[in-house]
Amino acid sequence: MNEIFRDAHDLLCPVCGSDLSLASRTLSCPEGHRFDAAKQGYFNLLTGRGTVFREDTADMVASRAAFLEAGHYEPLAAAIVRLAYGSTQTDARTKPLSVIDAGAGTGYYLDRVLRSSPTGSHAVALDISKFAMRRAAKVEHALALVWDLWRPLPLAAGCADVLLNVFAPRNGTEFARVLRPGGVAIVVTPLPGHLGEAAKALGLLGIAEHKAQSVTQAMGDAFTESAREEVTFPMSLGSDQAMALALMGPAGHHLDAEGLRASLETTGIPSVITAAFRIQVFLRS
């Protein structure tokens, strides 16, 4: 677990809502509720019935980590970092930031943001998948929590300067509650043409039209969209990389890896695959 966390940075107990404090790998509240860190360093705060949603599996997360760490989405990561800091107040480059990554996955984008942030910045990574949080727990200055984004977030009101939401559910009401006034939410969604050349060959799910409007509606009236940017770039992928791309996202829940590999050996992989994303920046009113 990261040494930076001598306190719990505005965490709330998911059982009673009291403040959580951190001591020796245990989160606890005054009412006696305790949550021990897993050996990989993350905390699972889901209690009772847990969640009805499917978490990303170990294989899906491993595929995502391999693909991202190879740098294939580097242009997207660079744009997220630039917009995160270009959209905050003028002192953001010198003031330590509090960051929330809602749907953090492996923590790849959060790590990039924190590496560019002022000394003393810290973050909370939230994701429903314990396999993802095992990796996000390795991000410097980040506390990784297994949590369902459709529940009230276990975080104090107005505790964050920046919220990242990359290919993840958008709980606009809770995002507005935990962001301070003037804070920003960076929301990333795929454009309709994302991976279009390879969608059929890789068995990928389709991208809905009018995604930007649905994102704005989901964020709610507490936010004003202050910037929008499209990031597109070509990728040339080998068979292993294309397999990782297919298996790391929602399609990974139903794709058969061996069957997909056999299919790709027959059909081949397009020489160029276009990655296409929309980044929307929302200002907390």
Buried (B, 14 or more C-beta within 10 A) or exposed (E): BBEBBEEBBBBBBBBEEBBBBBEEBEBBBEEEBEBEBBEBBBBBBBEEEEBEEEBBBEEBBBBBBBBBEEEBBEBBBEBBBEBBBEBBEEEBEEBEBBBBBBBBBBBBBBBBBBEBBEEEBBBBBBBBBBBBBBBBBBBBBBBBBBBBBEEBBBBBEBBBBBBBBBBBEBBBEBBBBBBBEEBBBBBBBBBEEBBBBBBEBBBBEEBEEEBBEEBBEBBBEBBEBEBBBEBBEEBEBEEEBBBBBBBBBEBBEEBEEEEBBEBBEEEEBBEEBBBBBBBBBBBBE
